[in-house]
Amino acid sequence: MTASGRFARVLPQFCRAAAASLLVLAVCASAASAHNSSNGGFTIEDIAVRDNLIAAQETLLNVYRCQFGLDIEAVPGGCTAGYPTLGFSQPAEFYGIPTPEDIAVRDQLIAVQEALLNTYRCRFDFEIDTQITPGGCPSPVHSEPSPSMALNALVRPGDLEGDPPPGLITQSGVSVAVAGVNEGRFVVTTPCGSISTVSAGFPLQGVRVVLDPGHGGSYDVGAVGPNGLAERDLNLTLSYAVLSELSSRGISAASTRNGHYGSPLSVRAAFADALGAEALVSIHHNAPTSTIGAQPGTEVFVQSSSTQQARADSARLGGLLQEEITAALAGFDNISWSRAHDAGVLRVLLPDGRDAYGMIRRPATATALVEYGYLSNRSEAALFATDEYIRIAAKATANAIEVYLNTDRASTETVQRPRVFDPARAPTRCNEVELE
């Protein structure tokens, strides 16, 4: 039995009660919003409706946290025997006269929690649908390729007249490099770096761009925002949107991962090189929070040709990404951005002079690693949880890539003085996933 099927059958009664209360409170909140939009005022009752909804959402989030061992720390308290130690969350107490800011703060939190609840609902195939967040569920993690990818027809080794393609999207939606054909099957490198075989796949040929959604899997979550948003999930969501943008412009692209599984940096880099891509863009969101400022703190890390100099093609790619992304993000209002003093197009070196980050050091492909902003910063984390951010950031990323591939436009110069830093090693544990 799958984990999703097993857990769907053992959800406790108080989880179902919480879901029911969410539905009731959602209707109340909608009615309250309609009332307030007509008279322009807010009451203690409006605050109470929202705070009860927040408490009910917190309860359900904490139930999921304990049931599934995914500790996003969205609400306080631990777990005892798989259940929340603190039981049901209680509404906050509010005193005074409600202001529009009070309502806005609560509505923003409600929206973030709605998104998290819908993610849990879809990921674990719950019998309960709170129906708070509209829309259906994305494709299962390993059931089919990303809907953002325009794929060629499924092929088997026997269909080929020449050499096998350099890469495949397997029938379960996993990106793999192809080493050859043996006994009527494709020989491939798995996401964990092992050698395996598959009977068929969607060929990746003529791929110009490889996207790398940073982190992934149970051992490499990346940063986690104050709203519970995990970097591995945010990076994947944004990469899907960038793939869709590139596809709409006729630019062939693939991704190092197409679901919630992990893969070592060496395998990701080798995948881009195997495909012969012209550019590799690694998608990340930063932590910990730096100094707060008025401008986005986007950082783009590029490759070195020597200790003294950046690699020209990587620097140009990174500069274009920096220009397009920071200009796009600056259009968002009322964001308290986190920004390091030397934010920009950067090189980061180990004490011995090599590039510090494995995803920069390993690929032969021209590569740039983008830290779009600081997920650890509450203001930015709330923005990153919105569809509008994904749309704007994806368009800016695709703009930069398109200019890099199809023009000779110059870009922002790199920061001349590199950082010297020895980062922690990336997680090496990796769970193999089904390839077909």
N, C-alpha and C positions, 0 to 999 in steps of 0.2 A: 504494500500500500504506500502511496506517495505521502510525503510529509503534509502536503496541503490537504489531502483527503483525510488523513488521520486527525489532524487538528480541527478540521471543520466539524468532525463528529464529537469532539470533546470540549467544545467551547462551553464554559460554565454558564449557569443560569443568570448570574449577575451581569455577564457580558451581554446577554440578550436583553436584559432589562435596561442596561445602559444604552443599547442601540435603539430601543423603543423610545426612551426618553429623549434621545437625540432627534428623532423624527418629530416628536411633539414640539420640542423647543425650536427646531428649525422653522416650523410653521408659525410659531409665536413670534420669532425674530423677524420673519418676513412680514407679518402683519404689523409689528411695531415699526419696522422701517417704512412701510407704506404710510402709516399714520404720521410719522415724523416728517416725511417728505412733504406732507400737505400742510402741516402747521409750523414747520421750521424749528420746533422746540424739542428738548429731551427731558425725560423724567426719570425719577428713581426706578420706576417700573421698567423703563428701557434698559437701564444698567442691569437690573435684576435678571431680565430675560437673557441678556448676553452672558452674564456671569454664570448663570445656571447652565447655559449651553457649553461654555468653556469648561466648567467642572465635569459635565457629562462626557465631553470629548476627552478630557484628561483621564477620566476613569477608563474609558475604552482603550485609549492609547496605552495606558499602564497595563491593562489586561493583556494586550497583544505583546507588549514588551516582555512580560513574564512568561506567557504561553510559548513564545517562539524564541526566547533567548536572544532577542535583538534589543540591546540596551541602548536606546537612543537618548535616554535621560530627558525625555520630553516633560516628565513630571517628577516630583521628588518621591523618594521612598524606594525601598528595595522589594525583593520578592521572597516569599516563603512558600516552599513546596509548589512553586509554579504559579502562585497567585500574589497579587499586590498586597504587601504587608499592611498598607494604610487603608485598604478597602476603597470605598467610594471617595472621590474627591469632593470637597465642600466648596460651595460658591464663596467668592471673596466678599468681605464686608466693604460697603461703600458709604461714605458720609459726604454731605455737602450737596451742591447743585451740579448736575452733570453738564459738561461742556462738550462741544463737538470733538475736542481732542480726546476726551474720555471714551467716547463712542468709537472714534477712529482707531485707538489703540486696541480696544476689544475686538473690533471687526477684523483688524489685521491678524490678530492672534487666532481668531475663529477660522479665517481663510487658510492660514498655515496648517492648522490642525485638520481642517477638512481635507487638504491635499494629502497629509500623512495618512489619514484614515482610509482614503480611497486607494492609496498605494498598498496599504496592508490588505484591504479587501480584495484587490485584484491579485496580489502576489500569492495569497494563500487560499484563494478560491473559497471564500467564506459562504456559508449558507445565508448569512445575514447581509443585506445590502442596505446601508443607512440612507443611501440615495441623497446624501447631502451635497456631494460634489457631482455635477452632471457629467455625462459621457460614459463610455464603456471602458473596458480594460484593454491595455495593449496586448500584443501577442505574447503567449507564454515564453518564458525565458529561453528555452531551448527547443521550441516547437517549429520555428520557421525563421528565415532571415528577417532582418529589420525591414519594416514596411517602407523605410526611406531609401532602400537600395533598389535600383533598377537592375535586375539580374538577367543574364543570358539564360537560354534554355538549359535544363538539367542535362548533363552529359555523363556517360560511362566510358571507361577506357576503350571498349570496343567500338565506340562511335568515332574515335579520333583517327584522322588520316595522317597526322604529323605528331610533333612533340606534345606532351601534355601541357596544360596551362600552368603558369607559375604558382597559381593559388586557386583555392576553391572556397566557396561558402558551402558547408556541408548541409545535408538535408535537415539537420537539427539547428541550423543557423549559426555555426561556428566557423570563424575565419581560420584557415590553415594554409601553410605553404606546401607546395607539392614537390616531392623529391624525385618522383618517377612513377613507373607502373610495374607491378609485379603480380603475376598470376591473375590477371584480369581485374586488379584493384589498384586504386591510386595509393601510393605510399606518401604519407603526409606527416608533418610535424604537429603534434597536438599543442594546445595552448600552454601546457605545462612543460613542453620541450621534449616529450617522448616521441618515438616513431610508432606510427600506427597505420592502418589502411582503411579506406572507405570505398564503397562500391560505386558511388556516384556523387555529383556535386554540381553547384552552379559555378562555371568557370570565371575566374578573374583574369582578364587579359586587357592589355592597353590601359591599365590603371595609372592615372597621372598623380593622384593624391591619396595618401593614406592618413587617416585620422586615428589618433590614439587616445581613447577616453581613459585618462589616468586612473590608477588603482583598480579595484574590482575584486569580487569574491569575498569570502568570509574572513580571510586573513589580512586583507588590505582595504580597509574602509576609506582611508584618507582622513581628511578633516571632517568634523561634524559641527554643524551650525547650532546656535542656541535654540533654533526652532526644530532641531532633530534632523535636519536635512543632511544626508551623508554625501560626501564629495564623490564617491564612486558612482552614485546614482545620478547626481547632478551632471557629472561629466558625460555620462552615457546619454542622458536626455539631450544635452546640448550637441553631442556628436551626431545623434540621429537628425537633429534639425539642420546641422551644417551639411550632412550628406544629402538631405532633401534639397537644400538650396543649390548645392553644386550640381545635382542631377538636373534641376530645372534649367541650368545654364549650359547643359551639355558637357559637363566636366566629369569624367569617370573617376570614381573614388571608392575606396573600401575602408573598413575599420579593423583595427587590431582585435577588437572584441565587439560582439553584438548582443551581449547579455550580461547577466550578473554572475560572471565567473572570473577567476584570476588568471594572470599570465605573467611570467617573469619578463623583465626588461629585455633580456637577451633575445627572447622569442619574438617580442614585439618588433624590435629593431630588425631582426633577421627577416621578418615577414615583409616589412617595407622594402628592404633591399632585394628580396626574392622577386617581388612584383616589379622591380625596376621603376619605382615611383619617382617622380620629379620633385616631390615635396612630402614631408612628414610633419604633421602638426599635432603635438601632444597637448591635450586639453586638461587644465587643472584649475582649482580654486584654492586660494592661499590660507595659511594660518601660521603662527598666531597673529592676532591683531596688532598692527603697528600704530604709528601716530595718526590721529584723525585729522582729515583735511577736507578741502573743498573740491578736490579733483580726484578722479579715479586713480587707484594705485596699481594699475595693470603692470605686470612685469613680464617681459618676454626674454627667455634665455636662448642664446644662440651658440653655435659651435665655434671652436677655435681652429685656426690653421697652424698656430704656434702659440707659445706663451704670451707673445707680445701682440698678436693680431687675431681678429675674428675671421672666420672663413667667409668669403665674400658672398656666396649664394645664400648661405644660412643667415648672414647679417641682413641681406636685402629682404628675404622672406620675413624675418623677425621685425624689421623696421616697418614694413607695410602692415603687418598685423597690429603692431603697436599703434600706428597712426589711425587705422580704421576703427579698432576696438575702443580706444580711449575717446575718440570723437563721438562714437555712438553712445557709450555709457554716460558721457558728460551731459547728454540730453535728458537723463532722468532727473526729476526734481526731488528736492528734500531728502537726499541721501547723504549720510555722514560717512564719507569714504575713508578707508584706511590706506595709508600711503607711506612707504619707506622713503628716506631722503634721497636715495639714488634710483628710484623707480624709473624704469624705461627699458631699453634694449640692453641686455646685460650678458656678460660672461661670468661664470662662477668656476673658479679653479681650485683643485686640490693643492695642498702645499707643494706637491711635486710638479705642478704646472699643467697637469692634465685637466680636461673638463670634469667637473665634480659630479654632475648628474649623469647617471647611466643612460638615460633616454636621449641625452645630447651626445655623449661620448661614443656610444656604440654604433649608430647607423652610419653607413656610407651615404645614404640619401640626405639631401639638404634638409635640415631639421630645425624646427623652432618649438620650444615648450612655452605655452602661454598660461600664466596665472592671471585669470581674468579679474579677480578681485579677492576680497578676504571673506571667506565663508564664516570665519570665526567672529566677524564683526556683525552685531545684531542687525544693524540697519541694512547692510548689504545682504545678509542671509535672507531677510524678508523679501528683498527684491529678487534674489536668485530663485525663489520659490514660485515666481510668477511666470505665466506663459509669455507675457510681454518681454521680459528679460530674455528668455530663450529665443524668441523671434528676432529681437534686435541684435543680440550677440551673434546669432547664427548668420544673419545677413552681413554683419560687419566682417566676420571671419571669412565668409565666402567671397566678399568683395576683395579682400586682401589677397586671397589665394588666386582669384581670377586675374588680378592685376599682375601678380608675380608670374603666372604662367604665360600670359598672353601679351604682355607689354615689356618694355625695358625701363619703366619708370623707376627712378631712384627712390630711396627710402631714408627714414630717420637714421642718423649715425648712432652707432653703439656708444654706450657710456665707456669712456676711454680706460678708466681704471677698473679692472675686474675685482669682484669680490673673491676673497680667499676663504674657503669654507669646506669642511669635511662632513658631508651630511650622513645621517644614519643610513645603514644599509636597507634597501627595500626588502620587504618580506620575501622569503624564499619558499615557504610552504605553499603548496598548490594542489588543489583538488581537481583531478581529471573530470571532464564532462563527457556526456554521450555525444558521439560524432554523427550517429545516424540511428 
